[in-house]
Amino acid sequence: LWILALFRSLQQVSSLAPQSASRFSTIQGTSAATKNLVSSLTAVLNALGNKSQEVKPVRVRKFASLSSAEVLEGIRTDFVDNEYLWSGNISPEIYDEGCSFTDPTLSFNGLSTFEKNLANLKPWIERFVPAENRRVELRSIAIKDGGTAVEAEWRMVGNIELPWRPRLDLEGRTRYVLAGDGGRISSYDEAWAITPSAALRQLITPYEPAYEAKRAGPQPPHWRGRLEGSSPPKPKVVFRGAVPAMVVLPGFGNACADYVEPLNQPEEVGLVASLRRRGVSDCSVVPVQRSDWLKVLRGLLDINFIKGDAQPDGEAFAWYLDLAKSTIENSVESSSGARVVLIGHSAGGWLARALCEREGEDWARQHIRGIVTLGAPHLGPPSTTPDQTRGTVGNLNRRSPGASLRRKKGPGSTFGDRDVFYVTVASDRVVGCAASPSGSAAKIAHDSYAMVCGFGEGIPGDGVVPLNSAHLDDVNARITLNCFHSINEAGTTLPTDDWYGAEGVVDKWLCAVSSELRQQQLKELVPILNLL
């Protein structure tokens, strides 16, 4: 889900550019790689938006011609009233049908193409940069060159609702040439005050002032008396004996730090510390960094990804599976060959299954004792809803349906006698509601559920993933909790102590893990007892 916000933000970055003035970046100074990237992203989002095939009726003009002053007022309205740099709401009346649009990374012709791009991108902006999180400042606007052009200087700022809370802050200048039919805009040429690479860095970097404010503000207690120095309470679940190592697979947009020091809180409140307090001395996290998720763009080199038929072993997620495989194999080696338990949060849940499918059943049974998923979107959306994974989850379910490793392998398998258990954990905490205020947990949940399963109204879930997508059939245990999806409160930068990995929640699903491990250990003892 989060990568689409990056797509939109990068596209918005691309729509900020004037010419002349050396302090601004223009398309002439942008690398071919960056231009190709933005062009490919635009094509993907147009495919996701399902608007590229619409046939537009012939546009009816209100006025035969416009003066330069009237065009200027239309541009001013788009900046001040419509905040079009974020909203995409422009005044088509002031543009010529054949208008050319250029920015530092993209150039194309046609007002209809411009409108189509904006329409396809708008849902992602509304989801990840709601109105209360953004603003546009019109700093100056004036008629130039004897009434044949208009130039505007501006600034756009937006706090983006991604887990690391980045901010996009851009200044730019746009030149509008009025040589179209009836004096309308024939050329829209933008430039902006930073390079495309600097803009991209903004999108993968936490906005530090927001983080400082968060650290200075109230923190959740996590347990009674923690803020006054009290130690964690006695865990209800404690693993004893030969405790297997556990490997955490981060969710989409998350980094390994989110499970160790979530949102820069003390390490003692992280999931890893909670597991270690319960006897899991060997607990590691796949070393994913936030910027690594941009590697999903490698899927643009895969024709199946472009077509929406991406495979679980395709280019988009191969980098993640490689990291996870290496982490798991290192953990097994350091445990003298003992198998590990995987804990997949959010997309990390279905990616754990994808890794097993890619590497094969023998590898999976040799290395993995169990798979636990926390709020994982296991099921793809209906065909009427764009698939955020470009078909990856649907193809995974066709190639390796449900808890596939629970089913015994036939004779001749080297590791066919090794059980692999599955535990799926979901939540019904937040019910989606389209009528709720923008930025509220219910409204965010409605929009997110709709992207995951095709509908969000009245659907329960954890605020990001709907309940009906987070469980698999034929698993060993299905647990439904009443908690949030991730480490922050929905729509805010505030940390929460009420998510799947929080101290007060983990025992509610670890009890099932403990039970499955005991059953496995008893089965493994039977052959030994028969020899006595």
Secondary structure as UniProt FT lines:
FT   HELIX           2..14
FT   TURN            22..23
FT   HELIX           27..29
FT   HELIX           32..49
FT   TURN            52..53
FT   HELIX           68..80
FT   TURN            81..82
FT   HELIX           84..87
FT   HELIX           92..94
FT   STRAND          95..102
FT   STRAND          107..109
FT   HELIX           111..128
FT   HELIX           131..133
FT   STRAND          134..144
FT   HELIX           145..147
FT   STRAND          149..159
FT   TURN            163..164
FT   STRAND          167..177
FT   HELIX           181..183
FT   STRAND          185..192
FT   HELIX           196..203
FT   HELIX           208..216
FT   TURN            224..225
FT   HELIX           226..228
FT   STRAND          246..249
FT   TURN            252..253
FT   HELIX           256..259
FT   HELIX           262..264
FT   HELIX           267..269
FT   HELIX           271..277
FT   TURN            278..279
FT   STRAND          283..285
FT   HELIX           290..301
FT   HELIX           303..307
FT   TURN            312..313
FT   HELIX           315..334
FT   TURN            335..337
FT   STRAND          340..345
FT   HELIX           347..359
FT   HELIX           361..367
FT   STRAND          368..374
FT   TURN            383..384
FT   TURN            388..391
FT   HELIX           392..399
FT   HELIX           404..406
FT   TURN            411..412
FT   TURN            414..417
FT   STRAND          421..427
FT   STRAND          430..431
FT   TURN            434..435
FT   TURN            438..439
FT   HELIX           441..453
FT   TURN            457..458
FT   STRAND          460..461
FT   HELIX           467..470
FT   TURN            473..474
FT   STRAND          477..481
FT   TURN            490..491
FT   TURN            500..501
FT   TURN            503..506
FT   HELIX           507..531
//
